[in-house]
Amino acid sequence: MEISILIISHSRLNLLGQCLDSISMAKTQMAIEIILGFNGDNESYDSFLQERTHSKMKIQVEKLPKSSNGQARNELLSKCSGKYILFLDDDVTIPENYFLALEKIIQDNPQLDIIGGPDLTPNHQTTLQQAIGLCIQSYLAMGPTVYRHKKCNDKIINATESDLILCNLIIKRNIFFEDNLSFHPTISRNEENILLAKARSLGKNIGYTSKIFVFHQRKNCIYKFIKAFISSGYNRSKSCFILPESFRLIYFVPLIFIIYLIGLLFISNPIYFYPLYFYVALLMLSIYQIYLKENCLKVIFLSFFLIIITHLSYGIGLLAGLVSKYNWAKKND
């Protein structure tokens, strides 16, 4: 069985090196090829590539003009020759037994067209990164997408795009060409959402299991964390316009929450504050659950604010996406 690993990278040589090292050290009986695409900023990779020329891994390097990661992945699909394509990000590492687990899952479940699992927080992270890892494992913070970041079930369960994440996603190569599926070229983050929703509408078998997981580096500063969630919200709004059947009201709760908070500035009736009290109660319950896992007060303290920041950032991104679409429609009216 041959598997193609498709990785897009840009300006993260150190993390990319760790990713490739983890692939090289993983146990496997499968034939593996790596399709490595450098999405812009190609000159800085030359010396890095020279150091990898004697690697035992089969690495095919493609230097691409800067574009969205979705578009970059589309351009590399035709370079993949494996029956399955494993999509990894350049800032993930895989555990030693990843391929052994994956091979068994594929052999036992040949009907699966798409399979994925969670991305977990690595060991030896900073205090902030640990707090981010705990935050995104919170139901309150992540809602229906929480199982992208925490183990749910070692058994294979039916999955939707809410459960799967592109940095740990395996897709049969033929469905890209036989069913004309691709990543939407204008979506710059979470571009798997539309693809998976389309695949599900075509009746493809999509599964999730915690047996195949990766370790994903968390953001190392608050600014990057906020920027990532604003971008996620923005692209979620765009995705819903591009594929209306992917809309779910729960995704827009953070935006509703922001509108509610703004409304409180103009309302004095105490009854309208009850939802806020309920939110605070849920927040304290989430922090208590984090406390049961983590005894570092600094991490717990950071997690408290990160959950709030997650909601506000994502809500702002959703609003920006809606405004952007409105302005576009107005210009083309």
Buried (B, 14 or more C-beta within 10 A) or exposed (E): BEBBBBBBBBEBBEBBBBBBEBBBEBEBEBEBBBBBBBBEEBEEBEEBBEEBEEBEBEBBBBBBEEBBBBBBBBBBBEBBBBBBBBBBBBBBBBBEBBBBBBBEBBEEEEEBBBBBBBBBBBEEBEEBBBBBBBBBBBBBBBBBBBBBBBBBEEEBBEBBBBBBBBBBBBBBBEBBEEBEBBBBBEBBBBBBBBBBBBBBEEEBBBBBBBBBBBBBBBBEEBEEBBBBBBBBBBBBBBBBBBBEEBBBEEBBBBBEBBEBBEEEEEEEEEEEEEEEEEBEEBBEEBBEBBBEEBEBEEBBEBBBEBBBBBBBBBBBBBBBBBEBBEEEEEEEE
